[in-house]
Amino acid sequence: MPTTPRARARAQTMQDIVRIGREHLATDGAAALSLRAVARDLGVVSSAVYRYVRSRDELLTLLVIDGYNALGDAVDAALADAPDQPREQLLVLARAVRAWARAEPARYGLLFGTPVPGYDAPADQTVVPGTRVIVAMQAIFARAYERGLLTAPDPLPEISAALSGSFAVLRREFGHDIPDWLLVRGVTLWIALFGLVSGDVFDMYGADTFADRDELFELQVAAQLDMLGFRG
């Protein structure tokens, strides 16, 4: 936490810039973000904002980090109250992702929607917050595997040495000793979850196609959990 009045003032200004940036993201979209507009709403001349945020891309990065952390916080809070049952924990996680995305469609769109032209998120700043949900999923996969709750495919899939090497790197990074077949299924569940959420948030289904999207989502996630290998 900032300890001096100057540091506290700077931290507050940064929070205000991010807050105003979120408001502009919701009303104008990511491609139209403008530091000049943020400065106007902050009540300062545009040159003053550049002492805190040097460019539109830096503002986008702040918003990306803020969005990933908000999503991660929502998932962590939901899992804190979940029962100690991996299948139920994954259901809770999936519901939390969808609930946050529906409540924050503009922020979700910045993270998982159409890329902003000319902007590349810096990996050194965004990978850690951007993988918080994935890390939580991997931990649940590992618990389910360790407890013998998952059925392995029979026969096991043939996986090349090159891809198996990629999985070995992931095992080291995540610190979980789960087999290649489960990593394949885990990646499938991860990408499927965000595909399902995106289909709902971005209205890919059409307004009147399905009578109950909540029920549809529950059925879709349950099917993905069956794919992961949960018994029964």
N, C-alpha and C positions, 0 to 999 in steps of 0.2 A: 504494500500500500504506500502511496506517496506520503512523505513525512514532512515536507516543507510547504508553506502556503503557495509558493510558485509551482511546485510539482503538483499539488492538488488542483490548482487552477488549470494547469495544462491538461491534467487527466480529465477534468470536467469538460473542458473545451473539446477534447477528442471524443468524449462520450456524446456531446451535443452534435458534433459533426457526423458521427455514425448514425445517430438518431434521425437527424435531418436527411441524411443520405438514404436511410430506409424509407422515409416518407416520400422522397422523390422517386425512389425505385418503384414504390407501389403506384404512384400516380403517373409517372412519365416513362418508366421502363429503364432497363440498364443502359441501353445504347444512348439514351438522351441525358444521362447524368451529367451535371455541370457543376464545377466548383464555384463558378460565379453565382449560380442560383443558390447553392448551399450557403455561400457567404452572405447573400442577401437575406436569407431566412435566419441566419445566425446574427445578423445585425452588425456586420463588419464589412469593411472594404475587401474586395476580392484578394488584394495582395496580402492581407493579413492571414487569410486561410492557408496560403502557401507556406507559411511558417510551420504549419502543422501537417498538411497534406500537400505533397509536391505536384500531384497530377491526378487526372481523372482515373488513371489505372491504379494509382495508389489508393484512391477512395474505393474503387471496385474491390481491391484486395482486402481492405478493411471490412467491407460489407460481406465478402465471401467468408472470411474468417468468422465474423460475427454470426452469419447464418449457420455455418457448420457447427459452431459451438452452441447456438440456440437449439438446433436439432439434437445434438448430442446430449445437452442438458435435459431436453424433454424425454429422450429415451432413457437416460439414467434415472430420472425421477420415476418413470413408469416401472422400470425394472426393480427399483428399490422396494416397491410394494407388491411385486409379483411373487407367487409361491415358488418354492424350491423344486420346480419341475421344468426341465429344459423345454419340452414341447410347449407348455403354457407360457414360458418366458419368451419364446420366439413369437407366439401369438401376440403377447403384450407388446413386444418390440415393434412388430409390424403395425399394430394399431396405433402406436405412438407416432411412428413415422408418418402414417397417413393423416392422423389428426393434426399434426404440426403442419404438414404440407397444405392441408385444406384451410387451416387458419392463416397461413402465411404464403399464399400462392406466388406472390412476387419474389419473395426470398427463395422459395423452393425453385422457382423458374431460373433465378440467377445461378443456383447451384447445379441444377439438373436439366435445365431447358436448353434453348438454342444458345450457342456460344455468342458472346458479345464480339462483334467485328473488331479486329485489331487488338484484342486483349487476350493475354495468356497469363493465367494465374501462376505466380511464382511457387514452385513446388516446396522450396525451403520454408515457406510460411504457411502453406495451406494443406500439406499432406497430413500432418498430425491432427488438426481439427477435422479434416475431411475424411479421416478413416475411423473416427470415434465409433460410429455405428457398426462399421465392419469389425472392429476390434471386439465390440460387445457381442456380435453374432458369433465370431470365432470362439470366444470363451464359452458360449453356450453349446456350440457344436462339440467342443472338447469335453465338457461335462457330460453331455449325452453319450458320447462315445465311451468315456471312461466308466460310465455306469451300465454299459451294455444295453442301451436303449435303442440302438440303431442296427438295422439289418444290412449287412454288406451285400452288394450285388453278386450274383452267381450266374455266370462266371464274372470274375473281376475284369474291369475294362483294361484293354491294352493301352498303355501310356508310354509315349516315347521317352527316351532318356533325357532329351532336351526339356520337355515339359515337366518331367519328374524333377529335374534340376530346379526349375522355377518354383515348384511346390516346396522343395527343400529350403529354398531361400525364405519362402513365406513362413514355414515352420519355425525357422530361426527368428524371424522378425516378430512373430506373434507369440513365440514361446510355448507352443502347443504341439504335442506329438500325435497328430492325427494323420491317418493314412491318405494316400493320394486319391483314392476313390471318394473319400469324404470331402476332400478339398474341391474336387470337381463338382460335387453336388452342392457344396457350400457356396461356391462362386455362382452356380446356377440359381440358388435361392436368393442370393444377394441381388443379382441383376434382375431377377424376376420381380422381386419385391418393389424395386424402384420403377420397373416398367409398369407394374400394376398401379402404383401410386400416380405415376405420370399420366397414365391413361385416364384416371379419374380427374386429377387436378386440371389437366389440359383439355378435358372433355373430348377425348378421342372416340368415345362411344356414341356420342349424339345424345341430345337431351332426353329423348323418350324411348331409348332402346331397351333399357332394363328398368323394371318396376322398382327394384330395391337394390341400389348399389352397395349398401352396407352388407346385405346378405351375400351378394355376389363376391365382394372382397373377402368375406370370411370363408366362403367355399374355395376361392382361388388360393388363399394362403394355406388352408387345410390340405389342398392338393399338393402344394409345394412341400409341405412338411411330410406328407406321405412319400414324396419323391426323395426326400432327404434320408428316409429309411426308418422312421419311427415305427415300432411294432404296434400292431393293433390300431 
